[in-house]
Amino acid sequence: SDSRRLVLAFQSRIQSEITWALNLMTLFSCNNTNPFLLEQQMHVLDAMIEYLKICAKNAPSLMDGKIPEEYRGNLNILLREREYQVISGKSQQRELGIDSFYEEVSEIQYIEQIKVMLLILRNLSFNRQNEMFIVKSPETMEIVVKLFITFVDKEITYHGLDILTNVAKHIFLKDLPYREEFLMTLLECLKLTKVNVMDQAVECFRRLTFPSGNDEIMEKLPEEFFQEMVRLLAAFNADTREGALEVICTLSDLKMQTRTKIAGQPKCVLRLIALLSSSVGPSDDVISKMAALTLSNLSLAPSVRHLFLPYEQALAMVAGSDERVSKLICQILAEINGM
């Protein structure tokens, strides 16, 4: 069967077989009519992940990340200029006079295969039935995170981000390998000028707030994380604004220290009130309630109540005109006036 041959192809490490296996898996991963379900094909996933680990091991320029700044994101250019090859055990065996069954494979070829395998995983992760099986495979999660945090090649970073975003609602950060590096790389994605990557990073953070305990880890992120989230409350994309708002709303319900940190960010209160005031239609009902709830949570921190005083009149107008959030706004007004 195809499944059995796929497993044997990945295990063989013969490049013609690997090429066939990657081509077939790419086709399977894009088939929406008869989707490739990992529940029935975990042995194929395991074999591909084992080969993916071999590729990563033989791609030091990617995994070590020690490349000149001007080549970051364009690793292939550097490799071609160096004409640098990593041989799969061949050189050492030749010195010992031992013939090798495996073919010589350049580092750039290994990296291209890594990209294809991540693309396959990305396509498979868009099927909801596959999400849990990806997360339940520790080796899959470890190598995907490890490749994502290299942050050297754009294509690898983007594929990794898509995979991790698709499965983020099942990820428990306390159990995730390279957790701190993963969160910091995700934070770097928030600061990229490429809009769709920034939007995807916000969505990943949003989904990470779903599993229990993740918010307590996320609230320990550095100050720049809160700065970026508040900045994105004014993003052009409505989904990005809503995602950033949901993350802030979740974190605003934690420690007083976290509430103070959020409210103290430049223009935070102003942007939350702007979202509250501009959300007038039925489609904006969720945004209105989240913005009001966030403001209510933040107003409970005594040290930041003075930040609400310049907007007291605007809050009173919203309370009098929008019955959806009037109760929460009245509570905020009572808090800032010390009632």
N, C-alpha and C positions, 0 to 999 in steps of 0.2 A: 504494500500500500504506500501512498504518498507519505503518510506520517512516519512509517518505519524508515523509508528511504531518507526523509529529512533528518531524522535522528542520526542515521549512519553517515550522512553527508557532513553534518557538523562535527561529528566525532572523528571523521577521517582526516580532516584538515587539508584535504586535497583541493587545490584552488578551483579546479573546474567543477568539482562537486559543491563547493561552498557557493560559487557563483550561481549554480542551478538552484540551490536551496534558498538563497537570498531572493532570487527572482520569483520563485514560487511563493515564498512567504509574503513578499510584497503584494503579489496578486491576491493571495488569500486574505490579507489584512484589509484590502480595499473592497472586498466582496460584501455588499450589503444584502444581497439576495440570500446567500448561504453563508452567514457570518462564521468566522473562525472562532470557536468558543474554547477558551482555555480550560474550562471545566473538563472537557473531553480530550484536550491535547496538552496537558501539563508536561508530559515527557518531551514534547517538541520544544516547549518553552525552556525547559531545563537544559536541553542540549544546546540551544541557541545561546543561552546565558553563559554556559561554560565556554563556548567559543568567543563570546563577547569579552569575557574576562581575559582570555588568551590575547586577544587583540589589544586590550588596554595595557596588558603587561608589556607588550612589544611596541608601545607607542610612548616612549619616555618624554618626547617633546610636548605631548598632550598632557600626560598625567603629572609630570613634574612642574609644568607651568613656567619653567625658567627660560623665557624667550624675550627678546627685545620688545619694548612697549609698542613700537611702530608696527609690529607684526601681530599684535593681539587681535584676535578675530579673523586673521588671515593666515592661519597656520600653514596651509598648503603652499603659499608663496614662499615662506621661509624654507620649507622642506625641499622645494624644487631648486631654490637657489643654492642650498647646501649640497644637493644631490646626496642626501644622507639616507642610508639604508640600515634597517635593523633586520638581521637575519635570524630566522627561527632556529637557533641552536646549530646552524650549519657551520659557521666559521670554527667554532670550538671542536666540532666533530671532525672537521677536515684536518685540524692540527693533530688530532689523535689518530688520524688515519682511518676514521670510521665513516662509512658512507651513510648518509641520512635518507630516510624515506620521504621526508617532507621537502617541499619546494622552498626556494628562497623567496621571501616576501618582503617588500620594502615597507618602511614605516608609513609612508603615505597611503599605501594600499590597505594596511591595517586600519588606518584612520577613516578611509572611505568606507570600509566595511562596518566600522563602528557607527558611522552616520546612517547607513542603510538599516542596520539592526535597531537603532533608536527610532528611525522612521516607522519601522514595522511595529515596534512596541507602542509608539504614539498612536498609530492607526487602530491597533487593537484596544487601546485604553479608551477610545471614544465609544466603544460598546459597553454599556453599563453592566452587562453580565460578566465582563472580564475584569472589572475594577478590583473586586475583592481578591481575585486569584493573583493579580499582580502584587497587591499589598501583602498577601499571605505568603509570598515567596521572598524570604529574607535575602537571598542572593540577588534576586532581581532588583529589589529596592536598594540594596547596598551599591551595586554597580551603577545604577541609574543616578543615584545621588552623587556618587563619586565622580561620575563624568560631568554632571551638571555643575558641580562646584569648581571644576577646573577653570571655567569662565574664560577659556582661551579661544575656542572656535565658536563662531556665532551659530552655525547650524546645529552643532551639538548642544549648545546652551538652549536654543529655542526648542528643539525636540524634547530635551530633558524637562524643560519648563512645562510644556504641554502635557507630558506624561504625568508629572507630579501634580499639576493642577487638576487633571481628570480624576486622580485617585486621592486627592488631598482630604476629602471628607471622611476617609477611612484611616488616615494616618494619625497615630498617637505619637506626638513628638518625643515623649520620654523614651520611646522604644526605637526611634529612628537613628540609624547610623549617621555619623557626621552631622548631628543635629545643629550645632552652633554654626558650622560652616555653611550648611544649607540655608539657614535663616539669613545669614549675612549676605550670601549670594543672591537670595531672593530680594533682599533690601537693595542690593546694587541694581537689580533689574528695574526696581521702582524709579531709579534715577536716570535710566536710559532715555535717550531722545526718541527712540523707535516706539511709537505710540502703542502698537498692538502688543509689544512685549511688556510695556508698563501696565497696560490694561490686564494682561494675563497674570502678571505678578500680583496685582490687587485682588483678582479673583482667587488666586491660590491662597493668599492670606485670609480672604473671607471664608473659604471652605475649611481652612485649618482651624477656624474658631468653632467649628461644629463638634468635634470630638471632645469629650470631657477632659479637662486638665490642660488642654493646649493653651487656653487663654492665660493661665497662670505662668506659663513659660514665655508667651509672647509679651506679656507686660514687663518682662525683664530686658527686653531689647533696648538698644541705646537710644539716646535722645533723637537722633536723626530719623529713626523709624517713625516716631510721632510727628516730627516735622513734615516728613513726606506724606503721611496719611492726611494731615490737616491741609497740606498744599493741594492734594488731590480732591478735596471737597469742592474745589473750584475747577475741576477738570472739564474739558469740553464734552467728553463722552458721558452720557447720563448713567450708563451702567457702571462706569468707573467711579463716578460720584457716589452712587448708591452703595457700591462695594466698600469704598473707603469709609462711608458713613456707618455701615453695618459693623465693620471692624472696630471703629472708634466707640460705637454704641455698646458693643460687647465688653470692651476693655474699661469703659467708664463705669461699669457696674462692679468693679473689683476694689482694690485698696484705695484709701484716701490719697496715698502718695501718687498712685497712677492717675487719679482724677485731677490732682494738682498739676501733674506733668502734662496732661492733655490740654487742660484749660489754659495753661500758661504759654502754649504755643502761639506765635503771632497770628492774629486774625482768626483764631479758632472760634471764639464765641460769635464774632461777626459773621463768619461763613455758615455756622449752624443756624443762626437767626435768618440769614438770607435764604437758606434751603427751606426753612420753616415758612417764611413769608411768601416765597415764590411757588410753593406747592399748593395750588388752589383747586385743581381738578381731581376727579375720582382716581385717575391713574397715578396721582402723586400722593395718595393716601398713606402708603407705606413710608415714603420719605418724610412726610409731615410728622407721623407718629414717632419714627426713629429719631428725627432731629429733636423733637420735644422731649423724648425720653432721655436722650443724651444730655441735653441741657439741664434736665431735672437732676440727673445723676451728678453732673459736674457742680451744680449749685449746692450740693450737700457738703462740699469741701469748704470750710470757713475761710481758708486763706485765699480763695479765688473769687469770692462773692463780689468784691469790688469791681471785677472785670465785667460784671453784668449791669452795673449801674448806668453806664452811658446808653444802654439799650432798653432801659425800663419802659420808656414810652412805646417803643416798637413792640415790645412783648405784650404790653397792655392792649394795644390795638389788635394783635393777633388773638389774644384771649377773648376779646369782645366780638370778633368776627368769624372765628373758626371753632365751631363746637366740637370738632374731632379732637382738638388738643387743648381746649380751654381749661380743663381741670389740671392738667400738667403745668400749663403756663401759670395758672394762679398759684400753684404750689411753689414755682420758681420765684414769683414775685414776693410771696410770703417769706421765702428763705432769704432773699437778698435785702429785704427790709427788716430782717431780724424778728419776724413775728413767730 
